[in-house]
Structure formats: C-alpha cells, structure tokens
Amino acid sequence: MIDKTGLEEGEELLLDVGKLVSVAEVGGLLPCAVQNADTGEVILVAYVNEVALKRAVATRSAVFWSTSRNELWEKGKSSGETFELVEVLINCEQNSLVYRVTPHRGGICHTRNRHGAARNCYYRRLNFDTWKLENVDP
C-alpha cells in the first residue's frame, strides 16, 4: 500500500496504472476532464456514468461516479466547494467528456499548499531529466 503523503506530496512518480482496471470492472464509465471555464485550467479528471451525467445536467453541478466509494459523487457536497456546470463537451468518438465549470469558492483539490491555501489537483510537474516530480504550488 502506498503512503498517501508520499503519493500526494512526494517526489517519486507513482502512477496508478491499475486505476483503469478498477474502472473497467465497474463498467459503464467514461473519463471526464474538468476544466475551469474562466481560466481554461484543467482541474481534475473523474469518471461519469449515465446517472451522474443526467444528475449533473439537471442540477447544473459537477456530479461524477466515485470509483473509490462506488457511488454518485457531487463535487463539494460535503465541503461546500461546489462547481457550477457551465457546459458539457463530448469528444468525436463519444467516449470521453469535458465538464466546463465555474468554481463557487476556493478549494478545488482536497490537498493544500504549505500555507493552507487550496490548489489545483495538477500541482506537480515531471522533470524530464530526473523523472522526479516538482511541486509548482508547495
């Protein structure tokens, strides 16, 4: 088992290459990139099934299928850090989605920088020379 602190804050590249296996076992899920409609920034990637998509459109909020909890997940329902769903884009093969959203307040990711401020889920980049992860929002 991977230490969550090492996974979320460490320098080692620990890709979860088994994630798609668990997604395939659930079945009926599509990857969904979530993009800030105001900045163009990619916020996160999640999974959506037909029920989640219908709920998202009906409520105009970001709703996904949680592969870890095996249930519908409305982003921010417990934290209050919700997203307004502005637009849903579908790719040419109709096998992935983009939710364009407007965050209502602060926290996009469950992680925080050393100042306690919310950050985007994509806060590390890969150093091509060392293959180490570099935190761009420490």
C-alpha positions in Angstrom: 0.0 0.0 0.0 1.3 3.4 -1.0 1.6 6.0 1.8 -0.9 8.8 0.9 1.5 11.5 2.0 4.2 10.1 -0.4 1.7 9.8 -3.1 0.2 13.3 -2.8 3.3 15.3 -1.7 6.4 13.2 -2.6 8.8 13.5 -5.5 8.6 9.9 -6.7 6.5 9.1 -9.8 3.9 6.5 -8.5 1.4 6.3 -11.3 -1.8 4.5 -10.5 -1.7 2.3 -13.6 -4.3 0.0 -12.1 -7.0 2.6 -11.9 -8.4 1.8 -15.3 -8.7 -1.8 -14.4 -11.0 -0.9 -11.5 -12.9 1.5 -13.8 -13.4 -1.3 -16.3 -14.6 -3.6 -13.6 -17.4 -1.1 -12.6 -18.3 -0.7 -16.3 -20.3 2.0 -18.0 -17.9 4.8 -17.0 -16.3 7.5 -19.2 -13.4 9.7 -18.3 -14.4 13.3 -17.7 -11.8 16.1 -17.6 -13.0 19.1 -15.6 -11.9 22.5 -16.8 -12.3 25.9 -15.2 -14.4 27.8 -17.7 -12.9 31.1 -16.7 -9.2 30.2 -16.8 -9.0 27.2 -19.1 -7.1 25.3 -16.3 -7.6 21.6 -16.1 -8.9 21.0 -12.5 -9.2 17.2 -12.3 -10.1 14.1 -14.2 -13.0 11.9 -12.9 -15.4 9.3 -14.2 -19.1 9.7 -15.2 -21.8 7.2 -15.9 -25.2 8.0 -17.4 -26.8 8.6 -14.0 -24.1 11.1 -13.0 -24.3 12.9 -16.3 -28.1 13.2 -16.0 -27.8 14.5 -12.4 -25.1 17.0 -13.4 -27.2 18.4 -16.2 -30.4 18.5 -14.0 -28.6 20.2 -11.1 -26.0 22.2 -13.2 -23.3 21.0 -10.8 -20.3 18.7 -11.2 -21.5 15.1 -10.5 -19.4 12.1 -11.1 -19.2 8.4 -10.2 -16.8 7.8 -7.4 -14.7 4.7 -8.2 -13.3 4.5 -4.7 -16.7 4.7 -2.9 -18.8 3.1 -5.7 -21.5 5.8 -5.6 -22.5 9.2 -7.1 -20.2 12.0 -6.0 -21.3 15.6 -6.2 -18.1 17.7 -6.0 -18.2 19.8 -2.9 -21.4 18.5 -1.4 -19.8 17.9 2.0 -17.1 20.6 1.8 -19.3 23.3 0.2 -16.7 23.8 -2.5 -19.0 23.2 -5.4 -18.8 23.8 -9.1 -21.4 25.3 -11.4 -21.7 23.2 -14.6 -21.4 25.6 -17.5 -21.1 23.2 -20.4 -20.5 19.6 -21.3 -18.3 18.8 -24.2 -18.2 15.3 -25.9 -15.3 14.1 -28.0 -15.7 12.8 -31.6 -15.9 9.1 -30.6 -18.3 9.9 -27.7 -16.1 8.1 -25.2 -14.9 11.0 -23.0 -16.3 14.2 -21.7 -15.2 17.6 -20.5 -17.2 19.4 -17.9 -16.5 23.2 -18.1 -17.2 24.6 -14.7 -17.1 27.7 -12.6 -15.8 27.0 -9.0 -18.1 28.7 -6.5 -15.3 29.2 -3.9 -11.8 28.2 -3.1 -10.8 24.6 -2.7 -10.6 22.7 -6.0 -8.4 19.9 -4.7 -8.5 18.1 -1.3 -4.8 18.9 -0.9 -3.5 22.2 0.3 -0.2 24.0 -0.1 2.1 24.8 2.9 0.2 28.0 3.5 -3.1 26.1 3.8 -4.4 27.5 0.5 -6.4 25.5 -1.9 -4.7 24.4 -5.1 -5.5 22.7 -8.4 -5.1 18.9 -8.5 -2.4 19.3 -11.1 0.2 20.9 -8.8 3.2 18.9 -9.7 5.1 18.5 -13.0 7.5 15.8 -14.2 11.2 16.9 -14.5 12.2 15.3 -17.8 15.8 14.9 -16.8 15.4 13.4 -13.3 12.0 11.8 -13.6 11.2 13.4 -10.2 8.0 15.4 -9.5 8.4 19.1 -8.9 5.7 20.8 -6.8 4.7 24.0 -8.5 2.4 25.1 -5.6 4.3 24.0 -2.5 
